[in-house]
């Protein structure tokens, strides 16, 4: 096992998710709204 590489992959993926949330708040808001309320489309 390589716990450091696993931790690195987890940190990288969470950083990517955080970055996409920060950079695309409007698109993620619209996406969550379309999932919660299909009539919003």
Sine and cosine of phi, psi and omega as CSV:
sin_phi,cos_phi,sin_psi,cos_psi,sin_omega,cos_omega
0.00,0.00,0.53,-0.85,0.06,-1.00
-0.81,-0.59,1.00,0.07,-0.08,-1.00
-0.89,0.45,-0.49,0.87,-0.02,-1.00
-0.93,0.36,-0.64,0.77,0.00,-1.00
-0.95,0.32,-0.58,0.81,0.06,-1.00
-0.90,0.43,-0.67,0.74,0.04,-1.00
-0.90,0.43,-0.61,0.79,0.02,-1.00
-0.91,0.42,-0.66,0.75,0.02,-1.00
-0.91,0.41,-0.67,0.75,0.02,-1.00
-0.91,0.43,-0.67,0.74,0.02,-1.00
-0.91,0.41,-0.65,0.76,0.00,-1.00
-0.91,0.42,-0.67,0.74,-0.02,-1.00
-0.94,0.34,-0.61,0.79,0.03,-1.00
-0.94,0.34,-0.57,0.82,0.06,-1.00
-0.91,0.41,-0.65,0.76,0.03,-1.00
-0.90,0.43,-0.66,0.75,0.03,-1.00
-0.91,0.42,-0.68,0.73,0.02,-1.00
-0.89,0.45,-0.65,0.76,0.00,-1.00
-0.91,0.42,-0.65,0.76,0.00,-1.00
-0.93,0.36,-0.55,0.83,0.05,-1.00
-0.92,0.38,-0.65,0.76,-0.01,-1.00
-0.95,0.32,-0.68,0.73,-0.09,-1.00
-0.98,0.20,-0.44,0.90,-0.08,-1.00
-0.78,-0.63,0.86,0.52,-0.02,-1.00
-0.93,0.37,-0.58,0.82,-0.05,-1.00
-0.94,0.33,-0.68,0.73,-0.01,-1.00
-0.93,0.38,-0.61,0.79,0.02,-1.00
-0.94,0.33,-0.54,0.84,0.06,-1.00
-0.91,0.41,-0.71,0.71,0.03,-1.00
-0.90,0.43,-0.61,0.79,-0.01,-1.00
-0.91,0.41,-0.72,0.70,0.01,-1.00
-0.92,0.39,-0.57,0.82,0.04,-1.00
-0.92,0.38,-0.63,0.78,-0.01,-1.00
-0.93,0.36,-0.50,0.87,0.07,-1.00
-0.96,0.27,-0.64,0.77,-0.04,-1.00
-0.97,0.24,-0.62,0.78,-0.07,-1.00
-0.74,-0.68,1.00,-0.06,-0.05,-1.00
-0.88,0.47,-0.43,0.90,-0.02,-1.00
-0.95,0.32,-0.26,0.96,0.00,-1.00
-0.91,0.40,-0.45,0.89,0.05,-1.00
-0.92,0.39,0.00,0.00,0.00,0.00
